[in-house]
Amino acid sequence: MYKTTIQSPDQTLAAALVNKINNKTKPLGALGQLEALALQTGLVQQTLAPQLQRPVMMVFAGDHGIVKAGVTPYPQEVTMQMVLNFLNGGAGINVFAKQNQMQVRVIDAGVNHQFEPHPELINAKIGMGTRNFLYEPAMTIVECEQALNQGVALAQAEIAQGSNVLGFGEMGIGNTSAAAAIMAVLCGLPVASCVGRGTGLDDAGLQKKTALIEQAVSKHQLNGKDALQVLATFGGFEIAMMVGAMLGAAQQRAMLLIDGFIATAALLVASRLQPAVLEYCVFSHCSDESGHRLMLQHLNATPLLNLGLRLGEGTGAALAYPLLQAAVNFLNQMASFESANVSREST
């Protein structure tokens, strides 16, 4: 049985952190969201001088049975092919992670392919892809909990090796359909508000995808109160494992870099299981996938970037990492009015 308890960060240091931020050589609030990030990081790490150590990007891969229904123009084999691309260093996430000195962990959570052993591939496979949720739950509760527990263990293993900031990305053809169904049920929204073009559907394809997900949501008749049941019914092994990894990272007081639509759907589930997980999250960007903005609003989240991204893989999280670095660096390195001998505004 899955069990992880997350505590909210102790707020005792908040006043001292705000005082330190306000005493930097700048007008009050002049660094905007970076000031909120500095405060958040200090509270998560329980220090006036936070440090970011050994950033890791966890990329979870899995296949989805719903692909058989025709929700995407891409064949399922692309999941496997992109995993090989990650391992060869050729994907967008490899480029952006390397640029920012982040380690990439590629995790086979449930790809419909048996990979040869590879030093850069973590084999955490729960099954050869999920079932088609148009007709039956994608996973059993047992499989779902197995994926959650595996995710917790993987995140905590990275933290045990010295990481205190983890990014979350994914790869799985069909996973925007899974995420949209999860969002619709947990947020109580119409399916049409949650479904987007995914890997590039035309208008007819979008209409078909929406109708299929509406059909599936109607069939399963879930009310959204049992997030684990919703995850098992519509999710993918990579989404479930990412949920567990987010919970495991927050339990160990790491900073979480949340990517786009799929990663935020995983976080939506995680927040229903343990609401305090949100206090450890940095929302990297608002993606171009229809529904992501609504999901961020539902979580009262303010994203750092709005670049029209919809690639997944954790690319938005990797691009946002330098902003988290900037927040920590100004808190630790920027002069105070006193140390720089700069006059304050007159009162």
N, C-alpha and C positions, 0 to 999 in steps of 0.2 A: 504493500500500500504506500502511495506517495505521501510524504509528509515533510514540509519545510516551513519554518516559521521565520518571518522577517520583521524586525523591529524598526520603527522609525528612528532616524538619527537623533541623538540627544541634542537639544537646542541650547544647552548651557553656554556654548561658545558663540552663539549668534550675535549678541551685542558687541563682543570684542571683535568679531570678524567684520561686522558692519562699520565699527569705528575705524578699523584698519583700512578698509576700502574707502571710507569717506575722507580719511586723512591723506590720501595720495594726492599728488600735485595735479589736480583736475577739478573742474566744477562738480558739485554733487550730481551723481547719476550720469555723468558724461560718457561713461563707457557702456551704458545701456545693458544689454543682455549679458555682456561679459562680467558685469558686477554680480548679477544673479548667479552666474556659473561659478564665480570665485567663492561666493557665499555657500552655495550648494556643495562644492567640492571640499571646502573646509569643514563643513558639518558632517559630511559623509566620512571623511578621514579623521575627524575630531582633532583638528590641529589648526593653528593660525598660519602654518607654513606648509600647505599640501604639496605633494609631489606626485607626478605621474610616472609609473614604472612599468616597463616591459609591456606596452600595449599589444593586445592580441585581437585579431579579427577572426571570429568563428563563423565559418560558412557551412551551413547544414544543407545537405542535398537529399531529395526524396522524390519518388514518383507518385502519381495520383491516378486512381482508377477512373475518375470523372473524365479524363482525357478521351476515353473510348466514346463518350457521348458527343464529341465534336465541339468542345468549348474553346479550342485554340487551333490556329492554323499550323502550328509546329508539331512534328511527330514526337512521341515520348522519348525517342532515342537521344534527343538533344540534351536531356538532363545528363545522361552518361557522357556524352561528348563534351559537355561543358565542364564536368568534373575533371576529365582528362586535360582540358584546357587550363583549368586552375592549377593542376599538378605540374603542367609544363610552364607555368608562369605567364601565360598569354592573355589572360582575361583582364577586364577593366579593374577588378578588385586587386589583382596582382600589381598593376601599375601604380594605383593610388596608395596601396598599403606600403609598397617599397619606397615611394616618394616620402612617406611620413614615418619610416622606420617602424612599421607595424608588422608583426608576425602574422601569417595567414595559416589558419588551421582548416583543412578541408575534411568534412565529416560526412561519411556515408551513413545517413540515418535510415535510408530505405529506398535506394535506387534499384530499379528493375534491371540489374546487371551485376554479375559477379566479377568484381575487379581483381586483377592480379595484385598481390601485395606490393605496396609502394611506401617508401619511407615517409612521404608527406601526406599519406591518406590515413585517416583514423576510421577504422571499420567498427561502426556502432550499429550496424544494420539490424533493424527490428523485423523487417520483412521485405519482400520484393515489390515494394509499392503498396499503396492502400487499395481498398476495394472501391467500387463505383458507388458514391453516396447517392446517386440518383435512385438506386434500388435497395441499398442496405448501408448500415453505418460503415464509414471508411475504416475504422479500427474497432477492435474490442476495447473495453475499459482496461483490461489487463495489458494489452499492447500499448495503449495510451499511457498508462502509468509506468510501463517499462521504459518508454521513450522519455518521459519526464525525469525519471530517476537517472537514466543515462546522461541526460543533459545536465542535471545537477552535478553529477560526478565529473563530467568533462570540464565544466566551468571551474569547479573547485580545485581540480588538478592544475589548471593554469594559474590560479591564484596561489596555490601551494608552491609553484615554481617562481613566484615573485611578481606576477602581474597584478595591477590594481585598477586597470581599465580594460574592459572587454567590449568589442564591437560585435554586432549580430547581423549576419547576412544569410542568404539562402539561394538555392537553385532548385527548381522543380517545375517542369512544364505542367501547367494546369493549376499552379498554386494560387493564382489570383482568384480563381473560382472558389477554392477552399476558403480563402481569406474573406471574400465577399459574403459567403454564406455564414461564416462565423460572425462577421460584423453585423449582418442583418438581424440575426437572432439575438445576439448579446446586446445590441444597441436598440433593438425594437424599431428598426428602420425598414422602409420598403426596399426590396431587393434591388430595384432599379436605381436607387440612390447609392448603392454600394458597389455595383458592377461597373468595371471599366474595360478598356480595349486590350488589356494584358499585353501580349506580345505583338499587337498590331492588328486587331480585328477590324474589318470594315463594318459599315452600318448593319448590314444583314447578319454578319457574324455576331455583332454585339447584341442584336435583338434575339438571336437564337440562344446565346449564352445566358442572357437574362431570363428567358423563358425556362430554360433547363434548371437554373438555380432556383427560380420561383417554384418549379415543380418539386424539386428536392426538399426545399424548406417546408412546403406544404405537406409533403408526404410524412416527414419525421415529426412534425407537430411538437417542437420543443419550445418551451417558454423563455428560455434564456437564464433561468435561475441556477441551473446546474452547469457551470462553465466547463467542467470536466466532461460531461456528457456531450455538450455542444462540440468540444474539441475532438472527442472520439468519433462523433458522427460525421463531421465535415472536414476535419483537419488532415494534414499529412504528417508522416513520421518526422519530416524535417521541422515542421511547425511545432509539433509537440515537444520535440527534443530542444528546440529553441526556447520554448516556454520554460522548461526545466532549467536550462542553462541561465536564463535571466534570473530565475528565482535563486539558483545556487550562487550566482555572482552577487546578488544583492544581500543574501544571507551573510556573505563574507565581507560586506561593506566595500565592494568594488564600485567604480563608476561604470554605468552601462550606456553605450552609444547605440541608440535605436535608429535603424535605417528607415526604409520606406513602408509601403503598404503591407507587405507580408509580415515584416518584423513587428510592425505596430499592431497587427492583428494578433500575433503571438503575445505581445505585451498586454493587449486587451484581456486575453484569457488569464495571463499571469496576475494581472491587477484584480481580477475577480477572485482568484484563489488567495492572494496576499496583497491587499491594497497598498501596503507600505512600499512595495517594489517601485512605485512611481517616483518616490523621493530620491531614488538612486539613478534616475534616467536622464540622459541628455537626448533631446529630440533633434536629430541631425538636420532634417529637411522636410519640406512638404513636397511629396512626389507629384508627378503629373498623372498618376493613376487616379481615375475618378473614384471618389469615396475616401481617399486618404485625408483630405482636409476635414471632412465630416468626422472621421475617426479621431483626428487630433483634437478637434473641438470637443468631442465627447469626453476625452481624457483631460480637458483643460490644459492642453500642451501648447507651448509656443516653440515652433521649430526655428532653428538657427538660419537655415538656408532655404531659398526657393528658386531652384535652378531649372525646373522643368524636367527633372530626372525621372526615369522609370525603368532603370536597368536592374535594380535589385543587387544581389551579390554582396551587399554591405557597402556599395560604392559611396552612397551619400554619407554614411557613418565615417568612412575613411576620409572623405573630403572635409568633414566637420571637425575632425580631431585637432587640427591646428588651432581652431578657435578655443577649444578646451585648454590647449597648451597656453594660448595667449592669456586666458583668464587666470591661470595659475601663475604665469610669469609676471603679470602686472602686480598681482598680490604680493609676490615675493621680492620683486626686483625694482619696482617703481618707487621713486623717492617720496617721502612724506613732506608735507609743508615744512615741518621742523628741520628734517635732515637736509633739505635743499635750501633752507633759508628763504622760502617764498612766502610772500604775504597772502593771507586769506582774504576772502571778500569781506568788506566792511559790513557790520551789522548795525 
